[in-house]
Amino acid sequence: MPRQYRLKPMALALMLAACQTVPAGVTAYAPASPQAQRAIDQYLADVDGRFGALAITDDGSRAASYICHLRSWKNCDNYELNDYTSIPSGRIAATIALSRCGSGCRVLYINDKRQSG
């Protein structure tokens, strides 16, 4: 007679939870609102191979980004900076993204690298 196996409810719950992972290519940010998460996903799709930054509020209610139009590693789109000034484009984009986001924001991404903190 074949032996029947019974899964305990806790084991079943753990197996189901393990299957519910974030799909590849999507980077979820835990406290992000649906609108902010869409902005994050769009930014990550658009910044590929470019310089930019994304800022988000601490509570995740809003996010704003800036992507440099020029693909130069320095000075982003600031034509006023002379040749002797070399500020990495991601840092300039971060300043612009923070100003677009408003108060209570922090930088979440510079280029395609997630910032800690």
Buried (B, 14 or more C-beta within 10 A) or exposed (E): EEEEEEEEEEEEEEEEEEEEEEEEEEBEBEEBBEEBBEBBBEBBEEBEEBBBBBBBBEEBEBBBBBBBEBEEEBBBBBEEBEEEEEEBBBBBBBBBBBEBBEEEBEBBBBBBEEEEE
